[in-house]
Amino acid sequence: MVKLKNLKKNNTTIESDIIPEDSDNSGHIVVDLDQGITIDYSLPEGYEWCMNHVNHAKNKLIELAKEEHLSEQYLVMWY
């Protein structure tokens, strides 16, 4: 599970704070919408190894970029 907060979107990128499950601290992710790739990311201390969170956040941000209006936060869950 990962929370996405403070989303910002423009014509070429979408970005968000990224908060992994069980963390009180956030990282950040920036996704290139033209190429569908993660341009930059950081995760909180102790979660640097967890690329699964980054990949799920990236996929959800690409999906959300198609929306006209973004909510303040999203919860991304998988199993």
Secondary structure, DSSP 8 states (H G I E B T S, - for coil): -EEEEEEEE-SSEEEEEEEETT-SS-EEEEEETTTTEEEEEE--TT-TT-HHHHHHHHHHHHHHTTSSS--SEEEE---
